């Protein structure tokens, strides 16, 4: 096996306090980068997989107008 799915939560990389268009959480982003770099430096592939089940900040993003970008 040479492909790994790296799941992450959007709320952790882009906290609701700054909104989807705000700054990323640098600690969480660095941990995600470190994981992907480790996998790819070993010659494998990393699939970055956001896991939120169509939700952001407990709001279903599949609903029309339910999500306001930028906070």
CNS distance restraints for C-alpha pairs under 8 A (distance, minus, plus):
assign (resid   2 and name CA) (resid  43 and name CA) 7.55 0.50 0.50
assign (resid   2 and name CA) (resid  44 and name CA) 4.58 0.50 0.50
assign (resid   2 and name CA) (resid  45 and name CA) 6.05 0.50 0.50
assign (resid   3 and name CA) (resid  44 and name CA) 5.67 0.50 0.50
assign (resid   3 and name CA) (resid  45 and name CA) 4.55 0.50 0.50
assign (resid   3 and name CA) (resid  46 and name CA) 5.82 0.50 0.50
assign (resid   3 and name CA) (resid  47 and name CA) 7.28 0.50 0.50
assign (resid   4 and name CA) (resid  39 and name CA) 7.69 0.50 0.50
assign (resid   4 and name CA) (resid  44 and name CA) 7.54 0.50 0.50
assign (resid   4 and name CA) (resid  45 and name CA) 6.19 0.50 0.50
assign (resid   4 and name CA) (resid  46 and name CA) 4.97 0.50 0.50
assign (resid   4 and name CA) (resid  47 and name CA) 6.11 0.50 0.50
assign (resid   5 and name CA) (resid  46 and name CA) 5.86 0.50 0.50
assign (resid   5 and name CA) (resid  47 and name CA) 4.69 0.50 0.50
assign (resid   5 and name CA) (resid  48 and name CA) 6.13 0.50 0.50
assign (resid   5 and name CA) (resid  49 and name CA) 6.39 0.50 0.50
assign (resid   6 and name CA) (resid  35 and name CA) 7.99 0.50 0.50
assign (resid   6 and name CA) (resid  36 and name CA) 7.61 0.50 0.50
assign (resid   6 and name CA) (resid  46 and name CA) 6.53 0.50 0.50
assign (resid   6 and name CA) (resid  47 and name CA) 5.87 0.50 0.50
assign (resid   6 and name CA) (resid  48 and name CA) 4.98 0.50 0.50
assign (resid   6 and name CA) (resid  49 and name CA) 5.67 0.50 0.50
assign (resid   7 and name CA) (resid  48 and name CA) 6.20 0.50 0.50
assign (resid   7 and name CA) (resid  49 and name CA) 4.55 0.50 0.50
assign (resid   7 and name CA) (resid  50 and name CA) 5.61 0.50 0.50
assign (resid   7 and name CA) (resid  51 and name CA) 6.00 0.50 0.50
assign (resid   8 and name CA) (resid  12 and name CA) 7.67 0.50 0.50
assign (resid   8 and name CA) (resid  13 and name CA) 7.88 0.50 0.50
assign (resid   8 and name CA) (resid  32 and name CA) 7.98 0.50 0.50
assign (resid   8 and name CA) (resid  48 and name CA) 7.72 0.50 0.50
assign (resid   8 and name CA) (resid  49 and name CA) 6.35 0.50 0.50
assign (resid   8 and name CA) (resid  50 and name CA) 5.03 0.50 0.50
assign (resid   8 and name CA) (resid  51 and name CA) 5.61 0.50 0.50
assign (resid   9 and name CA) (resid  13 and name CA) 6.74 0.50 0.50
assign (resid   9 and name CA) (resid  50 and name CA) 5.72 0.50 0.50
assign (resid   9 and name CA) (resid  51 and name CA) 5.17 0.50 0.50
assign (resid   9 and name CA) (resid  52 and name CA) 5.89 0.50 0.50
assign (resid  10 and name CA) (resid  14 and name CA) 5.71 0.50 0.50
assign (resid  10 and name CA) (resid  15 and name CA) 7.51 0.50 0.50
assign (resid  10 and name CA) (resid  50 and name CA) 6.24 0.50 0.50
assign (resid  10 and name CA) (resid  51 and name CA) 7.06 0.50 0.50
assign (resid  10 and name CA) (resid  52 and name CA) 6.61 0.50 0.50
assign (resid  10 and name CA) (resid  56 and name CA) 7.19 0.50 0.50
assign (resid  11 and name CA) (resid  15 and name CA) 4.71 0.50 0.50
assign (resid  11 and name CA) (resid  16 and name CA) 6.21 0.50 0.50
assign (resid  11 and name CA) (resid  56 and name CA) 6.48 0.50 0.50
assign (resid  11 and name CA) (resid  57 and name CA) 6.70 0.50 0.50
assign (resid  12 and name CA) (resid  25 and name CA) 7.01 0.50 0.50
assign (resid  12 and name CA) (resid  28 and name CA) 6.75 0.50 0.50
assign (resid  13 and name CA) (resid  24 and name CA) 5.35 0.50 0.50
assign (resid  13 and name CA) (resid  25 and name CA) 5.19 0.50 0.50
assign (resid  13 and name CA) (resid  26 and name CA) 7.85 0.50 0.50
assign (resid  13 and name CA) (resid  28 and name CA) 5.81 0.50 0.50
assign (resid  13 and name CA) (resid  29 and name CA) 6.02 0.50 0.50
assign (resid  14 and name CA) (resid  18 and name CA) 6.93 0.50 0.50
assign (resid  14 and name CA) (resid  19 and name CA) 6.47 0.50 0.50
assign (resid  14 and name CA) (resid  20 and name CA) 5.71 0.50 0.50
assign (resid  14 and name CA) (resid  21 and name CA) 7.82 0.50 0.50
assign (resid  14 and name CA) (resid  22 and name CA) 6.89 0.50 0.50
assign (resid  14 and name CA) (resid  23 and name CA) 6.66 0.50 0.50
assign (resid  14 and name CA) (resid  24 and name CA) 4.80 0.50 0.50
assign (resid  14 and name CA) (resid  25 and name CA) 6.12 0.50 0.50
assign (resid  15 and name CA) (resid  19 and name CA) 6.18 0.50 0.50
assign (resid  15 and name CA) (resid  20 and name CA) 7.43 0.50 0.50
assign (resid  15 and name CA) (resid  24 and name CA) 7.24 0.50 0.50
assign (resid  15 and name CA) (resid  25 and name CA) 6.98 0.50 0.50
assign (resid  16 and name CA) (resid  20 and name CA) 7.12 0.50 0.50
assign (resid  16 and name CA) (resid  56 and name CA) 7.86 0.50 0.50
assign (resid  16 and name CA) (resid  57 and name CA) 6.15 0.50 0.50
assign (resid  16 and name CA) (resid  71 and name CA) 6.76 0.50 0.50
assign (resid  17 and name CA) (resid  71 and name CA) 6.94 0.50 0.50
assign (resid  18 and name CA) (resid  22 and name CA) 4.71 0.50 0.50
assign (resid  18 and name CA) (resid  23 and name CA) 6.42 0.50 0.50
assign (resid  18 and name CA) (resid  70 and name CA) 7.03 0.50 0.50
assign (resid  18 and name CA) (resid  71 and name CA) 6.09 0.50 0.50
assign (resid  19 and name CA) (resid  69 and name CA) 6.42 0.50 0.50
assign (resid  19 and name CA) (resid  70 and name CA) 4.58 0.50 0.50
assign (resid  19 and name CA) (resid  71 and name CA) 4.07 0.50 0.50
assign (resid  20 and name CA) (resid  69 and name CA) 5.71 0.50 0.50
assign (resid  20 and name CA) (resid  70 and name CA) 5.48 0.50 0.50
assign (resid  20 and name CA) (resid  71 and name CA) 6.89 0.50 0.50
assign (resid  21 and name CA) (resid  69 and name CA) 6.34 0.50 0.50
assign (resid  21 and name CA) (resid  70 and name CA) 4.82 0.50 0.50
assign (resid  21 and name CA) (resid  71 and name CA) 7.76 0.50 0.50
assign (resid  22 and name CA) (resid  70 and name CA) 6.27 0.50 0.50
assign (resid  22 and name CA) (resid  71 and name CA) 7.91 0.50 0.50
assign (resid  24 and name CA) (resid  29 and name CA) 6.85 0.50 0.50
assign (resid  25 and name CA) (resid  29 and name CA) 6.04 0.50 0.50
assign (resid  26 and name CA) (resid  30 and name CA) 5.95 0.50 0.50
assign (resid  27 and name CA) (resid  31 and name CA) 6.29 0.50 0.50
assign (resid  28 and name CA) (resid  32 and name CA) 6.27 0.50 0.50
assign (resid  29 and name CA) (resid  33 and name CA) 6.16 0.50 0.50
assign (resid  30 and name CA) (resid  34 and name CA) 6.01 0.50 0.50
assign (resid  31 and name CA) (resid  35 and name CA) 6.21 0.50 0.50
assign (resid  32 and name CA) (resid  36 and name CA) 6.28 0.50 0.50
assign (resid  33 and name CA) (resid  37 and name CA) 5.95 0.50 0.50
assign (resid  34 and name CA) (resid  38 and name CA) 6.05 0.50 0.50
assign (resid  35 and name CA) (resid  39 and name CA) 6.33 0.50 0.50
assign (resid  36 and name CA) (resid  40 and name CA) 6.11 0.50 0.50
assign (resid  36 and name CA) (resid  46 and name CA) 5.99 0.50 0.50
assign (resid  37 and name CA) (resid  41 and name CA) 5.73 0.50 0.50
assign (resid  38 and name CA) (resid  42 and name CA) 6.43 0.50 0.50
assign (resid  39 and name CA) (resid  43 and name CA) 6.91 0.50 0.50
assign (resid  39 and name CA) (resid  44 and name CA) 5.61 0.50 0.50
assign (resid  39 and name CA) (resid  45 and name CA) 6.60 0.50 0.50
assign (resid  39 and name CA) (resid  46 and name CA) 6.44 0.50 0.50
assign (resid  40 and name CA) (resid  44 and name CA) 4.94 0.50 0.50
assign (resid  40 and name CA) (resid  45 and name CA) 5.60 0.50 0.50
assign (resid  40 and name CA) (resid  46 and name CA) 6.64 0.50 0.50
assign (resid  52 and name CA) (resid  56 and name CA) 6.76 0.50 0.50
assign (resid  54 and name CA) (resid  60 and name CA) 5.68 0.50 0.50
assign (resid  54 and name CA) (resid  61 and name CA) 5.25 0.50 0.50
assign (resid  54 and name CA) (resid  62 and name CA) 6.11 0.50 0.50
assign (resid  55 and name CA) (resid  59 and name CA) 5.21 0.50 0.50
assign (resid  55 and name CA) (resid  60 and name CA) 4.41 0.50 0.50
assign (resid  55 and name CA) (resid  61 and name CA) 5.26 0.50 0.50
assign (resid  55 and name CA) (resid  62 and name CA) 7.83 0.50 0.50
assign (resid  56 and name CA) (resid  60 and name CA) 6.68 0.50 0.50
assign (resid  56 and name CA) (resid  61 and name CA) 6.59 0.50 0.50
assign (resid  56 and name CA) (resid  67 and name CA) 7.78 0.50 0.50
assign (resid  59 and name CA) (resid  66 and name CA) 6.72 0.50 0.50
assign (resid  59 and name CA) (resid  67 and name CA) 7.07 0.50 0.50
assign (resid  60 and name CA) (resid  66 and name CA) 6.67 0.50 0.50
assign (resid  60 and name CA) (resid  67 and name CA) 7.69 0.50 0.50
assign (resid  61 and name CA) (resid  66 and name CA) 5.89 0.50 0.50
assign (resid  61 and name CA) (resid  67 and name CA) 5.71 0.50 0.50
assign (resid  62 and name CA) (resid  66 and name CA) 7.50 0.50 0.50
assign (resid  63 and name CA) (resid  67 and name CA) 7.92 0.50 0.50
